[in-house]
């Protein structure tokens, strides 16, 4: 594996899971792979779990790590071609990227959807420029359309906690005061569609995701009906995908919040969320603090997912 921008690039899913559990059991077994190798992590957006877990994963593999916050301490970067750079942006990404590549062996990039152009967001303009011009393997630490490291961690967490071979997974939209990208729900749907699990997506009308990510999932607009018999409930807000409302908040209905009453409809389901989470908007205090909440082990598995991916990239160098 050279680049990792989608969970589909993980290869054979069972083999990837087996490797992830090997990594989790013995996280320091492959330090020889990263010795004298440098990982550059580039953040265009804020991060807590992704930053810490990916650094930890790299250190477990014996790598050196450089972290760059593009918006704090670096030159402001222009990303568009043909622009007369007479504003506040002093450097173009097309010069910055190969320079960055010269300082490292692998690059991780975190760049969210901007909601300025659906075309640019869904073509992953920034991420793909790093792939094209850096000369280095590149992996996504969340891009405009996907968050594959999160999805891999989610799938590891489900594998560890499932009580039957084919659990029912429900991904439920939940209200949020701000516009959030579709990257996590897109990516989660893409990952679950690689399995033979029963998969239901529930959301209000107007929050339909791009069909290529929905895949074989069943869409249910009645949240209560969707939750019946669920083994895992993955709550997540996302903004509208379809035009003319792309990137907008069109619904803040609090009846979609995941509460103990909602969870009572399930098969004693586990609760999942990628974090950070708005308590009592996305999920009630009682649910997220319950024994069925997997948000902390899910976050801990971010080290495992990142380390497994980095291990395979290092093996390809």
Backbone bond lengths (Angstrom), bond angles and torsions (degrees), N, CA, C in turn:
res aa  C-N    CA-C-N  psi(-1)  N-CA   C-N-CA  omega(-1)  CA-C   N-CA-C  phi
1 X - - - 1.475 - - 1.525 109.26 -
2 X 1.346 116.33 125.18 1.462 119.94 178.84 1.525 111.05 -100.30
3 X 1.328 117.30 -48.15 1.462 121.26 178.99 1.535 108.56 -117.87
4 X 1.334 115.15 152.07 1.469 119.63 177.83 1.519 108.38 -136.79
5 X 1.323 114.89 101.82 1.466 120.99 -179.70 1.525 112.13 -125.57
6 X 1.322 116.90 -5.25 1.459 122.42 -178.54 1.514 108.88 -149.02
7 X 1.325 117.11 144.82 1.454 120.99 178.10 1.525 110.86 -60.85
8 X 1.311 117.92 -22.23 1.463 120.84 178.28 1.524 112.27 -63.43
9 X 1.334 116.72 -23.00 1.466 120.53 -178.63 1.518 112.72 -81.83
10 X 1.331 117.41 1.67 1.450 121.26 -178.51 1.522 111.62 -71.60
11 X 1.323 117.13 -14.68 1.458 120.63 -178.52 1.513 111.11 85.35
12 X 1.319 116.79 -153.11 1.457 121.53 179.38 1.523 109.36 -58.63
13 X 1.330 116.44 121.17 1.458 120.61 -171.74 1.523 112.11 -64.24
14 X 1.317 117.60 -42.53 1.471 119.54 -179.20 1.517 110.99 -64.98
15 X 1.327 117.01 -40.71 1.465 119.79 177.84 1.526 110.62 -64.09
16 X 1.338 116.33 -39.17 1.468 120.55 178.64 1.526 110.64 -64.00
17 X 1.332 116.61 -40.56 1.459 120.78 177.78 1.525 110.74 -64.72
18 X 1.314 116.46 -44.29 1.464 120.34 179.78 1.527 110.15 -60.40
19 X 1.322 116.39 -42.51 1.458 120.62 179.20 1.522 110.87 -65.32
20 X 1.340 116.87 -40.59 1.466 120.71 179.17 1.521 110.89 -60.40
21 X 1.326 117.26 -40.86 1.465 120.06 179.47 1.525 111.48 -70.76
22 X 1.339 117.65 -30.79 1.461 120.50 172.89 1.523 110.15 -64.87
23 X 1.340 116.57 -44.60 1.458 121.69 178.36 1.527 110.60 -60.61
24 X 1.318 116.03 -42.73 1.464 120.00 -179.07 1.527 111.23 -66.13
25 X 1.315 117.08 -36.93 1.463 121.44 -178.86 1.519 111.58 -70.48
26 X 1.330 116.61 -38.29 1.467 120.57 -177.63 1.525 109.23 -138.28
27 X 1.342 117.79 80.42 1.468 121.08 -172.30 1.525 115.19 -68.63
28 X 1.336 118.24 -13.11 1.465 119.40 -176.31 1.530 112.63 -108.05
29 X 1.314 117.00 13.51 1.467 120.42 -174.43 1.521 113.58 -71.95
30 X 1.325 117.58 -22.37 1.468 119.97 -172.04 1.524 112.97 -115.14
31 X 1.338 117.04 30.01 1.463 119.34 -177.94 1.522 112.66 -63.51
32 X 1.315 116.85 -24.36 1.474 119.44 177.95 1.523 111.82 -63.37
33 X 1.343 117.00 -26.98 1.469 120.00 -178.13 1.526 111.97 -68.28
34 X 1.338 116.39 -34.84 1.461 119.77 -174.92 1.509 114.80 -98.48
35 X 1.323 117.26 -4.71 1.463 119.75 -177.06 1.527 110.83 -59.06
36 X 1.314 116.62 129.10 1.472 124.31 -179.20 1.526 113.22 65.02
37 X 1.319 116.12 19.60 1.466 121.66 172.98 1.527 108.69 -108.08
38 X 1.327 116.10 147.46 1.464 120.96 -178.00 1.518 110.75 -119.61
39 X 1.330 114.60 131.00 1.464 122.14 175.58 1.525 109.04 -104.25
40 X 1.314 117.23 129.29 1.462 122.53 175.13 1.516 108.57 -108.37
41 X 1.330 116.36 122.45 1.457 122.57 178.64 1.525 108.35 -108.52
42 X 1.334 116.29 121.00 1.459 121.87 -174.83 1.516 108.92 -114.26
43 X 1.326 115.66 121.38 1.460 121.60 -176.17 1.524 110.21 -114.37
44 X 1.337 115.69 113.34 1.460 121.26 169.73 1.530 110.09 -88.33
45 X 1.341 116.51 -12.07 1.465 122.02 -176.77 1.519 110.36 -137.81
46 X 1.330 115.62 165.75 1.454 121.70 -178.52 1.525 111.31 -63.45
47 X 1.332 114.97 158.24 1.458 119.61 179.92 1.523 109.44 -163.03
48 X 1.320 115.83 146.74 1.461 121.92 170.08 1.527 108.85 -125.85
49 X 1.354 117.71 -68.97 1.459 121.00 -178.40 1.526 112.19 -62.74
50 X 1.329 117.30 -44.26 1.458 119.63 -177.32 1.520 110.98 -63.78
51 X 1.322 116.57 -44.48 1.461 120.48 -179.99 1.534 110.87 -62.06
52 X 1.334 116.29 -52.65 1.459 119.71 -174.46 1.532 111.87 -69.32
53 X 1.329 116.70 -43.26 1.462 119.65 -176.49 1.525 111.52 -67.75
54 X 1.325 117.65 -38.11 1.459 119.72 -178.73 1.525 110.96 -72.57
55 X 1.327 117.05 -37.91 1.463 119.36 173.61 1.528 110.94 -61.62
56 X 1.330 116.06 -46.03 1.458 120.50 179.43 1.525 111.15 -60.91
57 X 1.317 117.00 -42.74 1.456 120.97 178.78 1.522 111.39 -60.40
58 X 1.331 116.36 -43.48 1.463 120.77 179.84 1.524 111.29 -65.10
59 X 1.330 116.87 -41.57 1.460 120.63 178.52 1.525 110.95 -64.47
60 X 1.338 116.62 -38.35 1.466 119.91 176.35 1.520 111.49 -60.09
61 X 1.327 116.21 -29.20 1.464 121.78 -179.82 1.528 112.65 -91.64
62 X 1.333 116.61 5.82 1.456 120.41 176.88 1.513 115.46 81.37
63 X 1.340 117.56 14.56 1.464 121.04 -176.05 1.525 112.09 -86.31
64 X 1.326 115.26 155.63 1.454 122.37 164.40 1.527 107.50 -83.26
65 X 1.332 117.76 147.85 1.457 121.36 -176.91 1.527 110.19 -130.00
66 X 1.324 115.94 130.99 1.465 123.32 172.03 1.521 107.29 -117.57
67 X 1.323 117.25 132.69 1.467 121.82 -180.00 1.526 108.57 -117.90
68 X 1.333 116.06 128.58 1.454 121.93 177.69 1.518 109.90 -120.63
69 X 1.343 116.82 118.90 1.457 121.91 169.68 1.519 107.85 -92.57
70 X 1.307 116.22 107.03 1.462 120.69 -172.99 1.527 111.55 -59.62
71 X 1.308 117.45 -35.27 1.466 120.74 -175.14 1.528 113.57 -92.38
72 X 1.326 116.67 4.41 1.462 119.97 179.55 1.521 109.68 -136.30
73 X 1.323 116.57 97.94 1.454 120.46 175.32 1.511 114.93 98.91
74 X 1.319 119.05 -15.20 1.464 121.72 176.80 1.524 109.00 -99.29
75 X 1.340 115.36 165.28 1.460 119.33 173.19 1.518 109.30 -64.12
76 X 1.310 117.53 144.48 1.460 120.52 173.30 1.520 108.35 -66.20
77 X 1.329 114.80 134.32 1.459 120.32 -171.68 1.520 112.21 -105.86
78 X 1.318 115.58 132.56 1.465 122.27 170.62 1.516 108.00 -86.72
79 X 1.324 117.16 138.29 1.459 121.06 -177.58 1.521 113.56 -114.96
80 X 1.330 117.68 -11.99 1.462 121.34 -175.61 1.524 111.53 -97.45
81 X 1.313 116.21 141.13 1.466 121.06 173.55 1.534 110.27 -76.98
82 X 1.319 116.85 153.38 1.449 121.73 172.81 1.505 115.25 76.67
83 X 1.331 117.09 5.93 1.462 121.05 -178.55 1.526 109.36 -84.54
84 X 1.334 117.30 135.46 1.460 121.90 170.79 1.531 106.48 -77.30
85 X 1.309 116.47 112.33 1.461 120.72 -172.56 1.531 111.17 -84.41
86 X 1.325 114.86 69.00 1.465 120.63 179.66 1.529 111.20 -109.78
87 X 1.365 116.16 17.23 1.460 120.24 179.55 1.519 111.42 -106.06
88 X 1.341 115.72 -141.61 1.459 119.74 -174.21 1.526 113.29 -93.62
89 X 1.350 117.74 5.02 1.467 121.04 -179.83 1.529 109.17 -99.19
90 X 1.328 114.93 119.39 1.466 120.65 -170.36 1.520 113.56 -95.20
91 X 1.319 118.52 -17.06 1.462 120.84 -175.33 1.514 109.77 -138.29
92 X 1.324 115.22 145.65 1.458 119.81 178.51 1.520 109.60 -95.89
93 X 1.329 115.32 142.81 1.451 121.04 -179.86 1.532 111.81 -57.86
94 X 1.332 116.81 -29.08 1.462 120.11 -176.53 1.519 112.67 -71.16
95 X 1.334 118.06 -22.62 1.463 120.35 169.81 1.525 110.36 -89.47
96 X 1.320 116.20 -38.53 1.462 120.14 -175.53 1.533 111.55 -64.99
97 X 1.318 117.00 -39.01 1.468 119.78 -174.51 1.529 112.17 -62.54
98 X 1.349 120.72 -52.60 1.468 117.89 179.47 1.519 113.55 -64.92
99 X 1.333 117.47 -28.24 1.463 119.48 174.48 1.521 109.65 -64.78
100 X 1.337 116.79 -47.41 1.460 120.53 177.52 1.534 110.51 -57.10
101 X 1.323 115.47 -43.62 1.459 120.01 -178.95 1.518 113.02 -60.75
102 X 1.316 116.66 -30.10 1.464 120.36 -179.10 1.525 112.42 -72.48
103 X 1.331 117.89 -12.69 1.454 121.86 -176.72 1.528 113.62 -101.30
104 X 1.324 117.90 1.88 1.470 118.59 -171.69 1.520 111.21 -152.20
105 X 1.321 114.93 177.54 1.464 122.09 177.80 1.522 112.42 -108.09
106 X 1.331 117.66 -30.65 1.462 123.56 -178.94 1.524 107.17 -140.15
107 X 1.339 116.30 145.65 1.463 121.11 -179.76 1.526 109.89 -124.33
108 X 1.331 116.31 131.58 1.461 122.63 169.02 1.509 109.39 -107.69
109 X 1.334 117.37 136.60 1.463 122.17 -175.34 1.517 109.89 -126.65
110 X 1.334 115.91 133.24 1.468 122.12 174.57 1.523 107.80 -121.60
111 X 1.328 115.62 112.85 1.467 121.16 -176.87 1.518 109.19 -148.60
112 X 1.336 116.10 108.07 1.459 121.49 -175.27 1.526 112.43 -76.41
113 X 1.326 114.75 167.43 1.468 121.01 169.47 1.525 109.20 -60.05
114 X 1.324 115.65 140.64 1.467 120.21 179.75 1.524 112.03 -96.04
115 X 1.327 116.96 -16.63 1.458 122.89 -178.00 1.540 112.34 62.72
116 X 1.326 116.92 20.71 1.467 120.98 174.97 1.522 110.47 -91.78
117 X 1.322 116.14 -34.78 1.459 122.43 179.82 1.511 108.65 -147.81
118 X 1.333 117.42 117.24 1.459 119.90 177.65 1.525 110.45 -61.49
119 X 1.320 116.61 -36.20 1.464 120.93 179.92 1.529 110.43 -61.07
120 X 1.326 117.35 -48.53 1.466 120.33 179.98 1.526 111.15 -64.85
121 X 1.330 116.39 -42.13 1.461 119.49 179.69 1.521 110.72 -60.92
122 X 1.325 117.01 -49.52 1.461 119.98 -173.95 1.531 113.13 -79.67
123 X 1.314 117.26 -10.35 1.468 120.70 170.02 1.522 111.41 -92.22
124 X 1.324 116.94 -1.79 1.469 122.60 177.45 1.528 111.15 50.68
125 X 1.324 115.56 56.65 1.459 121.54 -173.92 1.526 112.10 -57.66
126 X 1.326 118.22 -48.36 1.464 120.30 -175.91 1.527 111.16 -69.27
127 X 1.319 117.17 -50.65 1.460 120.36 -179.70 1.520 111.43 -57.01
128 X 1.322 116.68 -43.59 1.464 119.96 -177.47 1.519 112.58 -70.86
129 X 1.323 118.39 -25.27 1.465 119.65 173.62 1.532 110.50 -66.84
130 X 1.325 117.16 -37.66 1.466 119.63 176.28 1.525 110.62 -64.36
131 X 1.316 116.98 -41.86 1.464 120.32 178.72 1.524 110.68 -63.41
132 X 1.322 116.70 -39.82 1.459 121.02 -175.27 1.518 113.15 -76.30
133 X 1.342 117.81 -38.31 1.458 119.76 -167.91 1.530 115.60 -111.42
134 X 1.326 118.94 -9.98 1.461 118.89 -175.30 1.523 113.41 -81.13
135 X 1.340 116.29 -27.92 1.453 119.52 -175.34 1.518 113.04 74.64
136 X 1.333 117.19 12.23 1.456 122.02 -177.46 1.531 110.63 -126.69
137 X 1.330 116.57 157.44 1.469 118.30 169.82 1.526 109.58 -61.25
138 X 1.326 115.72 139.53 1.460 121.61 -176.57 1.524 108.72 -127.76
139 X 1.321 116.10 136.63 1.457 119.53 172.82 1.523 109.31 -128.41
140 X 1.319 114.51 151.69 1.459 121.71 -177.23 1.516 111.29 -87.67
141 X 1.334 115.62 129.43 1.466 121.95 172.42 1.528 110.00 -104.13
142 X 1.244 117.19 24.38 1.463 134.50 -179.69 1.520 108.57 113.79
143 X 1.308 113.49 121.31 1.455 121.70 178.93 1.521 108.77 -117.04
144 X 1.315 116.20 -166.47 1.459 120.65 -175.74 1.524 112.42 -66.50
145 X 1.329 117.09 -33.15 1.469 120.01 -172.36 1.519 115.00 -115.61
146 X 1.324 118.92 -16.19 1.463 121.00 -175.71 1.532 110.86 -145.58
147 X 1.331 114.81 157.81 1.467 122.44 171.75 1.527 106.38 -135.91
148 X 1.333 117.94 75.11 1.465 120.23 -169.60 1.523 115.28 -67.17
149 X 1.341 118.99 -31.15 1.461 119.78 177.54 1.524 110.63 -66.09
150 X 1.341 116.50 -37.66 1.459 120.27 175.94 1.528 110.13 -64.93
151 X 1.312 116.14 -44.59 1.466 119.75 -178.93 1.510 111.88 -61.89
152 X 1.319 117.19 -42.26 1.462 120.62 178.67 1.526 110.07 -61.85
153 X 1.336 117.14 -43.19 1.466 120.74 176.94 1.521 111.09 -62.63
154 X 1.324 117.20 -40.11 1.466 121.06 177.80 1.526 110.75 -60.57
155 X 1.322 115.96 -43.29 1.458 119.99 -177.24 1.523 111.46 -70.33
156 X 1.328 117.09 -34.90 1.464 120.80 174.12 1.529 109.46 -62.35
157 X 1.335 115.86 -43.30 1.472 121.13 -178.68 1.520 111.07 -64.05
158 X 1.326 117.43 -41.84 1.464 120.85 177.38 1.530 109.88 -63.20
159 X 1.330 116.51 -44.33 1.465 120.51 -179.27 1.531 111.02 -60.04
160 X 1.321 117.02 -37.74 1.461 121.40 -179.43 1.523 113.12 -71.00
161 X 1.332 116.85 -27.40 1.467 120.06 -170.32 1.518 115.20 -114.41
162 X 1.315 118.97 -5.69 1.457 119.89 -176.72 1.522 110.51 -67.49
163 X 1.330 115.67 144.20 1.460 122.02 -177.38 1.524 112.50 -106.63
164 X 1.327 116.54 -1.18 1.460 121.20 175.87 1.522 107.90 -146.25
165 X 1.313 116.46 164.57 1.465 120.54 -174.52 1.518 112.58 -66.09
166 X 1.335 115.89 -35.55 1.462 119.82 -176.78 1.529 110.27 -128.02
167 X 1.326 116.47 78.27 1.462 119.54 -177.71 1.520 111.57 -69.65
168 X 1.335 113.99 159.55 1.465 120.45 173.82 1.534 107.84 -91.23
169 X 1.321 115.69 120.46 1.461 122.48 -179.26 1.529 107.88 -107.96
170 X 1.313 117.04 126.00 1.463 121.26 176.71 1.527 108.80 -117.98
171 X 1.314 116.06 121.96 1.461 121.09 171.66 1.523 108.01 -101.09
172 X 1.328 115.01 117.49 1.462 120.07 -174.87 1.524 111.21 -114.01
173 X 1.324 115.66 128.41 1.465 121.13 168.19 1.524 107.78 -62.15
174 X 1.331 115.97 146.79 1.461 121.39 175.28 1.525 108.20 -141.92
175 X 1.322 118.63 155.34 1.466 121.26 -172.84 1.525 112.96 -72.13
176 X 1.324 114.81 154.05 1.465 122.51 -178.56 1.522 107.36 -157.24
177 X 1.329 118.60 144.51 1.464 119.84 -176.03 1.525 114.87 -77.92
178 X 1.346 117.82 -14.19 1.459 121.22 -175.82 1.522 110.72 -121.48
179 X 1.335 115.79 161.78 1.463 120.91 176.58 1.521 110.19 -74.93
180 X 1.314 116.72 121.89 1.458 121.42 177.16 1.529 109.80 -114.58
181 X 1.331 117.07 150.34 1.468 120.39 179.77 1.525 112.54 -65.93
182 X 1.316 114.76 166.59 1.471 120.66 174.46 1.529 111.78 -89.99
183 X 1.327 118.47 5.10 1.467 121.81 -169.76 1.528 113.08 -59.40
184 X 1.336 118.03 -48.69 1.464 119.58 -178.19 1.524 111.62 -66.82
185 X 1.343 120.08 -50.59 1.471 117.95 177.79 1.523 113.19 -62.82
186 X 1.326 117.72 -38.41 1.469 119.83 175.84 1.522 110.53 -56.20
187 X 1.321 114.75 -50.60 1.455 121.15 -174.39 1.519 111.50 -68.15
188 X 1.346 116.63 -41.39 1.463 119.86 178.43 1.524 110.16 -61.29
189 X 1.331 116.09 -44.99 1.470 119.92 178.67 1.523 110.73 -61.30
190 X 1.313 117.03 -42.01 1.462 121.20 179.31 1.528 110.70 -60.59
191 X 1.338 115.53 -40.21 1.457 119.04 179.99 1.517 113.16 -69.94
192 X 1.324 117.25 -47.77 1.463 119.78 -178.41 1.519 111.20 -64.66
193 X 1.319 116.88 -29.41 1.464 119.80 176.71 1.531 112.80 -68.41
194 X 1.330 117.59 -12.04 1.468 120.60 174.87 1.530 111.38 -80.88
195 X 1.335 116.41 -11.71 1.465 121.39 -178.20 1.527 110.03 -101.76
196 X 1.322 114.94 179.09 1.466 119.72 174.01 1.526 110.67 -105.89
197 X 1.330 117.67 21.45 1.458 121.68 177.57 1.522 110.49 -70.88
198 X 1.332 115.62 154.90 1.462 120.06 170.19 1.526 107.33 -73.46
199 X 1.326 116.29 129.34 1.467 119.45 -172.44 1.517 109.97 -132.62
200 X 1.335 115.09 123.64 1.459 121.80 -179.93 1.531 108.42 -125.54
201 X 1.324 116.23 134.92 1.471 121.85 173.13 1.518 106.99 -112.98
202 X 1.333 115.99 128.33 1.461 119.69 179.36 1.519 109.98 -124.71
203 X 1.326 115.22 135.44 1.466 121.28 -177.68 1.526 109.11 -164.92
204 X 1.326 117.21 161.63 1.469 119.16 175.06 1.531 110.55 -68.56
205 X 1.310 115.80 160.63 1.462 120.36 173.47 1.525 109.18 -58.74
206 X 1.327 115.59 137.90 1.459 121.72 -179.11 1.516 113.51 101.39
207 X 1.346 116.83 -9.45 1.462 120.50 -179.64 1.531 112.33 -109.95
208 X 1.315 116.85 26.22 1.453 120.93 177.73 1.535 109.63 -62.89
209 X 1.324 116.29 136.09 1.453 121.94 176.82 1.522 109.72 -85.75
210 X 1.333 115.80 168.33 1.462 120.62 177.94 1.528 109.61 -59.79
211 X 1.325 118.25 134.59 1.469 121.31 -175.03 1.521 113.95 -56.37
212 X 1.336 118.05 -32.94 1.466 119.15 -178.23 1.519 112.62 -65.63
213 X 1.323 116.82 -20.53 1.462 119.88 176.91 1.524 111.53 -94.06
214 X 1.310 116.89 -35.76 1.477 120.57 178.70 1.520 110.59 -59.25
215 X 1.318 116.37 -41.54 1.457 120.56 176.72 1.513 112.68 55.67
216 X 1.332 116.38 -125.97 1.460 121.64 -175.71 1.522 113.80 -92.12
217 X 1.325 117.12 6.27 1.465 119.82 -179.21 1.530 110.68 -63.69
218 X 1.340 115.15 147.34 1.465 119.79 172.66 1.521 108.74 -87.22
219 X 1.320 116.49 131.64 1.459 121.88 178.82 1.524 108.52 -94.99
220 X 1.320 115.99 129.47 1.456 121.72 179.62 1.525 108.59 -132.62
221 X 1.332 116.58 119.32 1.459 120.96 -177.93 1.532 113.05 -84.33
222 X 1.324 116.34 -10.94 1.454 121.30 176.28 1.528 107.88 -98.34
223 X 1.324 117.52 105.86 1.457 121.06 -174.53 1.526 112.00 -60.77
224 X 1.319 117.77 -43.08 1.464 120.71 -178.62 1.524 110.85 -59.77
225 X 1.296 116.49 -42.67 1.457 120.81 179.45 1.525 110.44 -64.85
226 X 1.328 116.07 -41.16 1.467 120.70 -179.86 1.523 111.37 -61.99
227 X 1.329 116.59 -38.20 1.465 121.08 -174.06 1.522 113.57 -75.57
228 X 1.319 117.98 -15.72 1.458 121.14 -176.99 1.530 110.65 -59.51
229 X 1.326 115.84 121.23 1.458 120.85 176.29 1.518 115.34 76.98
230 X 1.317 117.90 9.79 1.465 120.52 -178.27 1.523 110.68 -68.12
231 X 1.343 115.69 144.09 1.461 121.96 174.98 1.530 111.78 -98.33
232 X 1.322 115.73 -27.83 1.468 121.91 175.85 1.525 108.06 -137.17
233 X 1.325 116.46 135.96 1.460 122.04 174.80 1.520 107.70 -118.13
234 X 1.313 115.35 115.95 1.469 121.52 178.82 1.526 106.97 -106.04
235 X 1.324 116.55 106.98 1.467 120.76 -179.00 1.515 109.60 -92.70
236 X 1.328 116.05 139.41 1.472 119.56 178.61 1.518 109.20 -163.79
237 X 1.312 115.85 136.18 1.461 119.50 170.42 1.524 109.85 -87.10
238 X 1.309 116.28 150.29 1.460 121.51 167.00 1.516 107.67 -150.30
239 X 1.319 115.47 153.48 1.464 120.60 177.86 1.523 109.68 -82.75
240 X 1.318 115.75 171.24 1.466 120.84 -177.25 1.524 110.94 -64.46
241 X 1.314 116.09 140.49 1.467 121.72 176.50 1.520 111.95 -95.29
242 X 1.322 117.05 -40.71 1.464 120.68 -171.48 1.530 111.44 -76.00
243 X 1.330 115.12 145.11 1.464 121.16 173.71 1.522 109.26 -70.52
244 X 1.345 119.71 148.94 1.472 126.89 6.13 1.520 113.69 -92.19
245 X 1.343 117.56 14.97 1.467 120.90 -173.92 1.517 113.82 -102.70
246 X 1.341 117.67 15.42 1.455 120.39 -175.99 1.531 110.96 -52.67
247 X 1.348 114.92 127.51 1.451 120.55 177.22 1.512 115.45 79.29
248 X 1.330 117.52 7.71 1.462 120.60 -175.93 1.535 111.65 -105.60
249 X 1.324 115.12 154.76 1.457 122.18 169.97 1.523 107.33 -88.70
250 X 1.319 117.24 117.02 1.468 120.12 -178.39 1.518 112.01 -116.23
251 X 1.343 116.33 0.87 1.463 120.03 -178.27 1.526 108.72 -157.89
252 X 1.312 117.79 132.85 1.471 122.06 174.33 1.535 110.32 -128.81
253 X 1.309 116.69 32.83 1.456 123.44 -175.62 1.530 110.69 -62.95
254 X 1.338 116.95 111.48 1.461 121.54 -176.55 1.529 112.86 -69.84
255 X 1.316 117.16 -10.88 1.466 118.09 178.65 1.534 111.17 -69.10
256 X 1.331 117.56 -11.02 1.460 121.70 177.86 1.530 112.46 -88.81
257 X 1.332 118.48 -5.87 1.458 121.61 176.27 1.529 110.20 -59.94
258 X 1.328 116.91 138.33 1.458 120.75 179.39 1.530 109.08 -80.65
259 X 1.319 115.81 113.91 1.466 123.35 -177.05 1.522 109.96 -119.67
260 X 1.332 115.88 176.06 1.463 119.14 176.40 1.530 110.98 -62.78
261 X 1.324 116.71 -33.04 1.468 120.67 177.11 1.523 110.88 -64.75
262 X 1.334 116.42 -39.94 1.471 120.07 177.78 1.534 110.43 -67.29
263 X 1.321 116.14 -43.79 1.465 119.72 -177.90 1.525 111.36 -67.43
264 X 1.339 117.43 -24.75 1.466 120.48 178.03 1.524 111.85 -65.92
265 X 1.314 117.25 -17.63 1.463 121.39 178.47 1.533 111.71 -78.42
266 X 1.320 116.66 -14.92 1.457 121.49 -172.86 1.523 111.80 -90.62
267 X 1.302 115.46 179.45 1.460 123.05 175.18 1.532 108.50 -89.26
268 X 1.347 115.49 59.94 1.469 120.73 -175.96 1.525 109.99 49.90
269 X 1.328 115.57 49.82 1.456 122.05 -170.58 1.522 112.56 -68.22
270 X 1.335 113.97 153.92 1.448 121.25 168.14 1.530 108.71 -80.28
271 X 1.335 115.51 145.45 1.454 120.77 177.16 1.520 109.52 -102.11
272 X 1.346 116.13 135.63 1.465 121.73 -179.87 1.519 110.80 -131.77
273 X 1.321 115.30 147.10 1.462 122.77 173.18 1.513 107.18 -159.88
274 X 1.332 116.66 146.97 1.464 120.75 -174.82 1.526 113.30 -76.53
275 X 1.348 118.20 -18.04 1.461 123.99 -175.58 1.546 110.33 64.35
276 X 1.334 118.37 148.67 1.462 127.32 -0.64 1.532 110.83 -71.55
277 X 1.326 115.54 154.62 1.458 120.01 -175.49 1.524 110.14 -126.39
278 X 1.300 116.72 140.47 1.464 122.53 174.22 1.528 108.30 -85.16
279 X 1.314 116.43 104.39 1.460 120.19 -179.91 1.531 110.59 -64.02
280 X 1.303 114.10 141.75 1.461 123.90 178.96 1.532 112.53 63.50
281 X 1.321 116.59 13.43 1.469 124.12 163.72 1.529 107.47 -114.59
282 X 1.340 115.76 -61.08 1.458 121.13 177.12 1.526 110.63 -76.56
283 X 1.343 114.85 -47.64 1.465 121.01 -172.89 1.523 109.24 -147.64
284 X 1.305 116.01 146.97 1.468 120.34 179.00 1.520 110.40 -75.46
285 X 1.329 115.50 157.56 1.463 121.16 176.17 1.527 111.00 -54.86
286 X 1.336 116.00 -42.60 1.460 120.49 -175.30 1.528 112.02 -61.88
287 X 1.326 117.04 -38.54 1.467 120.29 -178.17 1.518 110.98 -74.08
288 X 1.311 117.00 -46.60 1.472 118.37 -175.26 1.527 111.67 -70.41
289 X 1.334 116.87 -22.14 1.458 120.58 178.24 1.525 112.90 -96.36
290 X 1.306 117.34 2.56 1.463 121.39 -176.37 1.530 111.11 -78.52
291 X 1.335 117.27 162.74 1.467 120.52 176.32 1.525 113.08 -61.46
292 X 1.327 117.32 -19.78 1.464 121.02 -179.30 1.532 112.82 -85.47
293 X 1.307 117.14 -2.73 1.463 120.36 -179.97 1.524 110.32 -80.40
294 X 1.331 115.66 128.35 1.468 121.86 -179.33 1.526 112.52 -108.22
295 X 1.320 117.93 13.42 1.470 118.91 -171.30 1.523 112.83 -63.18
296 X 1.335 119.02 -33.06 1.461 120.43 -179.27 1.532 111.58 -76.72
297 X 1.338 119.55 -51.16 1.473 117.70 175.13 1.526 112.86 -61.33
298 X 1.314 117.11 -32.36 1.472 121.77 175.89 1.521 109.85 -61.01
299 X 1.340 116.41 -45.35 1.468 120.56 178.32 1.522 110.90 -66.37
300 X 1.343 117.21 -39.70 1.467 120.18 178.49 1.523 111.51 -61.65
301 X 1.320 116.83 -32.82 1.465 120.66 179.34 1.520 113.33 -71.49
302 X 1.332 116.59 -7.30 1.459 118.95 173.66 1.536 111.22 -62.97
303 X 1.323 117.91 -32.81 1.469 120.09 174.75 1.523 109.85 -63.99
304 X 1.311 116.19 -42.89 1.464 120.88 -177.93 1.522 110.87 -64.50
305 X 1.325 117.05 -46.06 1.466 119.77 -179.08 1.523 110.97 -63.65
306 X 1.341 117.02 -44.96 1.463 120.17 -179.53 1.526 111.17 -64.80
307 X 1.327 116.44 -41.70 1.466 119.49 -177.93 1.523 111.39 -67.88
308 X 1.317 116.86 -37.46 1.457 120.11 178.56 1.527 110.65 -64.17
309 X 1.324 116.62 -43.97 1.469 120.67 178.65 1.524 110.96 -65.78
310 X 1.335 117.08 -47.51 1.467 120.06 179.35 1.524 111.56 -60.43
311 X 1.318 116.43 -38.84 1.466 120.11 177.91 1.514 111.24 -58.02
312 X 1.317 116.41 -45.58 1.466 119.41 -178.57 1.526 111.85 -69.38
313 X 1.332 117.55 -35.42 1.469 119.76 176.14 1.521 110.37 -65.88
314 X 1.343 116.86 -44.55 1.465 120.51 178.28 1.529 110.79 -59.39
315 X 1.303 117.41 -38.85 1.458 120.47 179.81 1.526 112.90 -64.87
316 X 1.342 116.06 -21.15 1.465 120.52 -179.48 1.517 113.34 -88.99
317 X 1.331 117.26 -9.23 1.479 120.17 -177.12 1.520 111.83 -73.74
